[in-house]
Structures are given as C-alpha cells and as structure tokens.
Amino acid sequence: MRVGVLTGGGDCPGLNAVIRAVVRKGERVHGDEFVGFLDGWKGVIEGRTLPLDVEMMRGTLPKGGTVIGTSRTNPYKVDGGVEAVKATLADLEIDALIAIGGEDTLGVANKLWDEGVQVIGVPKTIDNDLSSTEVTFGFHTAVQIVSDAIDRLHTTAESHDRVMVVEVMGRHAGHIALYGGIAGGAAEILIPEETFDLDKVCERIKARHGRGRYASIVVVAEGAMPTEGTFVVQDQELDAFGHVKLGGIGNWLAKEIEDRTGFETRVTILGHIQRGGTPTAYDRVLSTRFGIAAIDAVHDGAFGHMVALRADDIVRVPLADAVGELKTVDPGLYHGVAEVFFG
C-alpha cells in the first residue's frame, strides 16, 4: 500500500518514534511505501511531501519533535482546503492516511473520514486530554520535565525563603499540573477543572510558613481560573481551531500572592520546554506500540478509528468517540490525593 503520514498540532516527544514504528513494520513486513506530509494538514493542502523509509528513520527513536514538521492548520478553515486535501491524496495515489495528533488534528481526521478519506488516528497530546485512551504519548515526558524543574526550584526557594509559582501547560485539563505537582511535592496545585479561591490559597501558604516551612511551590496550569475571574490570556487572538492563546496566569498569581502574604514570590513559566527534548522510556515504548498498531489497523481496513491504550492493551476506538469530549482530571485524584499535601 501507499500510506501517507502526518503530524499535526503542537509537537511533543515521541512523534518520531511513532513514525519510525509505522514505517518499519509497513516497509519490512507489508512492503508498503510511505509519504510524509510536511507541516501537518498544511502539507496535505499544499502537496508538500517527504519520502519516508527505514533508513531515513534510523536514529530518530530518542529524538524529540517531528522530522516531518507540524502546524495547527485546519483544512476546514482554509478556502478550498478540504478539496485540496482530497485532490492531493488522489494525485499521490495515497491508499491510507495515518494522522498523528490531538483533539484538533483528529477532529479533522474524523470529518474527512465521514467524507470518504481512509484515515487512521494516533493519539498525541502532552495534555493527556483525549477521550478513549488512558494515556497519550508525550504526557509522561512532560510530567517528568515538570517534576525535574520543581525539584530544582525547591532548593532555590528554600535558600531565599521564597514562594515559587510554576506555570505549566493545560488549557482545559490539568493532568500535567496534577501529576507534576504531586511528583514534585508542590504545596498548591491549581487546575482548570477546579476554580480556586486565592484568599484560601494564601491562607494555606501563610499557615505553612508559620509552621517553619519558609518555601512553597505553587503549580498552576495555564487554564486555571480564580473563582472571581476568568482565563488569564495573552491576547484575544484565536488560532485556526478557535482557541484563545493562553498565558499570564503565573505572573498574575505570583504578584497576588506576594501582595497578599508579604512573602517574596517568583514565577517560572516552563512553556515549550515541556514539549522539547528526548522522550522518556515509557513514551518511547508507548509511541512504538501505537505506531505498530496504526499500520496494523491500515492493513485490517479499520479506517475511521484511533489506536488507544486501555488496561495496558492497544485497542481501536472510533475517531468520533475519541474527539467527542475532553478527558479531564479525576476529582478523586485531586481531592483524595493532591489536596492532602496542600498547605
């Protein structure tokens, strides 16, 4: 078969491992030929490609990012975009398309499947917010990066008796903040699923310092909201999928905590550091399993499905189910585990 591959949305560690596995089994076991579309759906619209084979993918298992590039292009927001996608696939005689991405990328894949495009999805997002899969690759790497950063911030916070605010990614789901905060021993974890009362946060920090703990780490997801406010955003510009660009909650929170407690407070915004670098061993293995499962799904004709992890097994789920709703933080984990260590 002649198989197209694309990576869409934000990059994350493990993308190359997926492509490597797809190409390895497809070429060596099935005799497939692979076409990589450059920069996500943008490359499909414009017909920009890169041949993929086993030799090209050598050495990419530990490499972050994606060798075929990515973008947040939405064909349904580009004049003639959908028609261009179909024309490119037809002109290049693509028998099947493997789309590696998150909610937005796979949302496009689902719509195209409804219009007859033979597509298989692979779940990718460091936010871990895709329904129908227990874990998305890239998430564990992002959590490890956050945990390592918090470990380093503990020592400098203790040296200066400071409060450290750590802003992490998480637009509507706080999985990174929650897992990273628990692993790093944060004094407060603020997530989008639970609005926070800043007065109570400050009271707990003051009580903590009153007990002789003169350093506190506050982890906040970029989409977290105070009870009296809304999102803190950089501006009102929207991306191609209608999302407001977030950012700024960390700086706002640090100033408010210092003003209300009198404790010197600093902020660290991890930003795209969470997306970069080498994937953890777990994410390398999960990405490889997803890649193998994706090319198997192609040869089984299971189009319109996404590969997913459930009870440590790789299964197939309808794309419509995968993008139907976001997977948010388990309240039991937040209230039953994380809150025990607040203050």
Buried (B, 14 or more C-beta within 10 A) or exposed (E): BEBBBBBBBBBBBBBBBBBBBBBBBBBEEBEBBBBBBBBBBBBBBBBBBBEBBBEBBEEBBEBBBBBBBBBBBBBBBBEEBBEBBBBBBEEBEBBBBBBBBBBBBBBBBBBBBEEEBBBBBBBBBBBBBBBBBEBBBBBBBBBBBBBEBBEEBBEEBBEEEBBBBBBBBBBBBBBBBBBBBBBBEBBBBBBBBBBBEBEEBBBBBBEBBEEEBBBBBBBBBBBBBBEEEEBBBEEEEEBBBEBBBBBBBBBBBBEBBBEBBEBBBBBBBBBEBBBBBBBBEBBBBBBBBBBBBBBBBBBEEBBBBBBBBEEEEBBBBBBBBBBEEBBBBEEEBBEEEBEEEBB
